Amino acid sequence: MRVRLLGRDPAFRAALALARKAAPASSPVVLVGPTGSGKSLFARYLHERGAHPGAPFLEWSAASVPSTLLEPQLLGVEKGAATGVAERPGLFEAAERGTVCLTGLEELSQAQQAILLRVLEGEPVERVGGHHPIRVRARVVAAFQEPPEALAARGRLRRDLLYRLDVFRIELPPLCGRAEDIAALAQHFLRAACRRNRRSVPILREDLVKALQAHPWPGNVRELEQRMEALALAGSEAVTAGDLPPSFWAGAGTIEEALGGRRTLAELKDAYIREVLARVGGSRTEAARWLGISRKALWEHLKRSGG
């Protein structure tokens, strides 16, 4: 099923219009938006409307790859490169003429980013232990949570890599700024969840819609989808604001209490991270993905805060 991107918000429509313009080209695309704002969906949208929609679409996160495995994963491994090592194509080779969506590039060292730069500049690459040049033909989409020039200014992203990537830039707005889209998105996610779980689709009551529109949505579109998944399993003919779990309301209440109690920003950050951990059943890998940070960064935070 092809990706559908729903929304009437002007900023969202502008992003969608640029995606339609960029899709037929083979040039790199930079997607910028907060975690959960739909960067992966936009990348798939670009692929499906590109020149080779039948080719592979591959997603790769630099934050989850140990430095020693970077070159084997990106470039591949030649048979016999080491004892017992089997032949394996690299990420770009496996993608053929398809699309590679990259995230977490700022987690790579400057030297590691140079490997990627060689690929983007069209130079043939060789598998680890190999001697046969391989021409890379995949399209690259790079996703960032903040403007990449800010990362470059802090020394976390090579400027030459940024210049090579930043041909088309698409900026995705956070869900909290798209109030007029929330009702339609909620209905879409609810129907999809009911279809997956073979449930009848309940009616969205007005008080629920207003509650959803007033919510800050720190997890953006991904968080809204998860909320609708839970409501789909309720089995009611209609869902109201009263069907939302306590954790939905805890955000606003917690912030009000925190301000009244003069809690620090660090304490608020820790409370939010722990709420996300609770939502994903304690999985640090899933929590890191949901928060848009590396698993190492999450582990270090929990270690500092005593948990």
C-alpha positions in Angstrom: 0.0 0.0 0.0 1.4 3.4 -1.0 2.1 6.0 1.6 -0.6 8.6 2.2 0.4 12.0 3.6 -2.6 13.7 5.1 -2.8 17.3 6.2 -4.2 20.8 5.3 -1.8 22.8 7.5 0.1 25.4 5.3 3.5 24.3 6.5 2.7 20.7 5.9 1.3 21.4 2.5 4.4 23.3 1.6 6.5 20.3 2.6 4.3 17.9 0.6 4.5 20.2 -2.5 8.3 20.1 -2.3 8.3 16.4 -1.9 6.3 16.0 -5.1 8.7 18.2 -6.9 11.8 16.4 -5.6 10.5 12.8 -6.0 11.2 12.3 -9.7 14.8 13.5 -9.4 17.8 11.3 -8.2 19.4 14.1 -6.1 19.8 13.7 -2.4 17.1 15.1 -0.1 17.5 16.4 3.5 14.4 15.9 5.8 14.4 18.1 8.9 11.8 17.6 11.7 11.4 16.6 15.3 11.2 12.9 16.2 7.9 11.3 15.2 7.0 14.0 12.7 6.9 11.7 9.7 10.4 11.8 8.2 10.4 8.1 7.4 7.0 8.4 5.7 8.2 11.3 3.6 11.3 9.2 2.6 9.0 6.4 1.5 6.8 8.9 -0.3 9.8 10.1 -2.2 10.8 6.6 -3.1 7.4 5.4 -4.2 7.1 8.4 -6.6 10.7 8.3 -7.8 12.2 6.9 -10.9 12.6 3.4 -9.5 9.7 2.6 -7.1 10.1 -1.1 -7.5 13.7 -1.0 -6.3 14.5 -1.5 -2.6 13.8 1.1 0.0 16.3 0.7 2.9 16.6 2.6 6.2 19.8 2.8 8.2 20.6 4.4 11.5 24.2 5.3 12.2 23.4 5.6 15.9 22.8 1.9 16.2 26.0 0.7 14.4 29.3 0.1 16.3 32.2 2.0 14.6 33.9 -1.3 13.7 31.0 -2.4 11.6 30.4 0.8 9.8 32.4 0.1 6.6 31.2 -3.5 6.3 27.6 -2.3 6.6 28.0 0.6 4.2 30.4 -1.0 1.7 29.9 -4.7 2.1 32.3 -7.5 2.7 34.1 -9.6 0.1 34.2 -13.4 0.5 37.4 -14.5 2.2 38.1 -11.0 3.7 38.6 -12.9 7.0 38.4 -16.5 8.1 34.9 -17.7 7.9 33.5 -14.5 6.6 30.8 -14.8 3.9 30.3 -12.4 1.1 27.8 -9.6 1.9 26.7 -6.6 -0.2 26.9 -3.2 1.4 23.9 -0.9 2.1 24.2 1.1 -1.1 25.0 -1.9 -3.3 21.9 -3.8 -1.9 19.7 -0.7 -2.6 20.6 -0.9 -6.3 18.7 2.0 -7.9 16.4 2.4 -4.9 16.5 4.7 -1.9 18.6 4.7 1.2 17.2 6.7 4.1 20.0 7.6 6.6 19.5 8.9 10.2 21.9 9.7 13.0 24.7 10.8 10.7 25.9 13.3 13.3 26.8 10.3 15.5 29.6 9.3 13.0 33.1 10.6 13.4 34.5 13.0 10.8 36.5 10.2 9.3 33.5 7.9 9.1 31.4 10.7 7.5 34.2 10.9 4.8 33.3 7.4 3.8 29.8 8.4 3.1 31.0 11.5 1.3 32.9 9.4 -1.2 29.8 7.4 -2.0 27.7 10.6 -2.5 30.3 12.1 -4.8 29.8 9.2 -7.1 33.1 7.5 -6.7 33.2 3.7 -7.1 33.5 1.9 -3.8 35.0 -1.5 -2.9 33.8 -4.0 -0.4 35.9 -4.6 2.7 38.6 -7.0 1.5 37.6 -6.6 -2.1 39.4 -5.1 -5.2 36.5 -4.7 -7.6 35.1 -1.2 -7.9 31.3 -1.0 -7.5 29.3 1.9 -8.9 26.7 3.2 -6.4 23.4 4.2 -7.9 21.0 4.5 -5.0 19.3 7.7 -4.0 20.1 9.1 -0.6 17.6 10.7 1.8 19.1 12.0 5.1 16.9 12.8 8.1 17.8 15.2 10.9 15.9 16.3 14.0 17.5 19.8 13.8 18.8 21.9 11.0 22.0 20.2 9.8 23.9 23.5 9.6 23.5 23.8 13.4 25.1 20.3 13.7 27.9 21.5 11.3 28.5 24.6 13.5 29.0 22.4 16.5 31.4 20.1 14.6 29.1 17.1 14.5 28.5 17.1 10.8 31.1 17.7 8.0 30.3 20.8 6.0 31.3 19.2 2.8 29.0 16.3 3.5 26.2 18.8 4.3 26.7 20.6 1.0 26.6 17.3 -0.9 23.4 16.2 0.9 21.5 19.5 0.9 20.2 19.6 -2.6 16.5 19.4 -1.7 15.5 20.3 1.8 12.0 19.5 3.2 11.1 20.8 6.7 8.4 19.0 8.6 6.3 20.9 11.1 5.6 19.5 14.6 2.1 18.1 15.2 1.4 20.7 18.0 1.4 23.4 15.2 -1.1 21.4 13.1 -4.3 21.6 15.1 -6.5 21.7 12.0 -5.0 18.3 10.9 -5.4 16.4 14.2 -9.0 15.3 13.8 -8.4 13.9 10.3 -5.1 12.2 11.3 -6.8 10.7 14.4 -9.6 9.3 12.3 -7.2 7.9 9.8 -5.0 6.2 12.5 -8.1 4.9 14.3 -9.5 3.3 11.1 -6.2 1.7 10.3 -5.8 0.3 13.8 -9.4 -1.1 13.8 -8.8 -2.7 10.4 -5.6 -4.3 11.6 -7.3 -5.6 14.8 -10.6 -6.5 13.1 -12.6 -4.1 15.2 -15.5 -1.8 14.2 -14.5 1.8 14.0 -15.9 3.9 16.9 -17.2 7.5 16.6 -14.8 10.2 17.7 -16.7 12.5 20.1 -16.2 16.2 20.0 -14.7 16.4 23.5 -12.0 13.8 22.5 -11.1 15.8 19.4 -10.8 19.0 21.5 -8.6 17.2 24.0 -6.4 15.9 21.2 -6.1 19.3 19.6 -5.0 20.9 23.0 -2.4 18.2 23.7 1.3 19.3 23.2 2.2 16.1 21.4 5.9 15.8 22.3 6.0 12.5 20.3 4.3 14.2 17.3 2.5 12.1 14.7 3.9 8.8 16.1 2.5 9.5 19.5 -1.0 10.3 18.0 -0.9 7.0 16.1 -0.1 5.1 19.3 -3.0 6.8 21.1 -5.4 5.8 18.4 -4.1 2.2 18.5 -5.0 2.1 22.2 -8.5 3.5 21.6 -9.1 1.1 18.8 -8.7 -1.8 21.2 -11.2 -0.3 23.7 -14.1 -1.9 21.8 -16.5 1.0 22.3 -19.1 2.3 19.8 -17.9 5.8 20.6 -14.7 7.2 22.2 -14.6 10.3 24.4 -12.0 12.3 26.3 -12.7 10.0 29.3 -11.4 7.0 27.4 -7.9 8.6 27.3 -5.5 7.0 29.8 -4.1 8.9 32.8 -0.7 9.2 31.1 -2.3 11.4 28.4 -3.4 13.9 31.0 -0.2 13.5 33.2 1.8 15.7 30.8 -0.1 18.9 31.4 -0.6 18.2 35.1 3.0 17.2 35.7 4.2 20.4 34.1 1.9 22.6 36.1 3.0 20.8 39.3 6.6 21.1 38.3 6.4 24.8 37.7 4.6 25.2 41.0 7.2 23.1 42.8 10.1 24.9 41.1 11.5 21.7 39.5 14.5 22.1 37.2 14.5 21.5 33.4 16.8 18.5 34.0 14.1 17.0 36.3 11.4 17.6 33.7 13.6 16.0 31.0 14.2 13.0 33.2 10.5 12.6 33.9 9.6 12.7 30.2 12.3 10.1 29.3 11.0 7.8 32.0 7.4 8.2 30.8 8.5 7.2 27.3 10.3 4.2 28.8 7.1 3.2 30.6 5.1 3.5 27.4 7.4 1.1 25.5 7.5 -1.5 28.2 11.0 -0.6 29.4 12.8 -1.3 26.1 15.7 1.1 25.9 16.2 0.4 22.2 12.6 1.3 21.4 12.6 4.3 23.8 15.8 5.7 22.2 14.2 5.3 18.7 11.0 7.0 20.0 13.0 9.9 21.6 15.2 10.3 18.5 18.4 9.7 20.4 21.1 7.0 20.4 20.8 4.1 22.8 24.1 5.1 24.2 22.8 8.6 25.0 19.8 7.1 26.7 21.9 4.7 28.7 24.2 7.6 29.8 21.3 9.7 30.9 19.8 6.9 33.0 23.2 6.2 34.5 23.6 9.9 35.5 20.1 10.1 36.9 20.5 6.9 38.9 18.4 4.4 37.0 
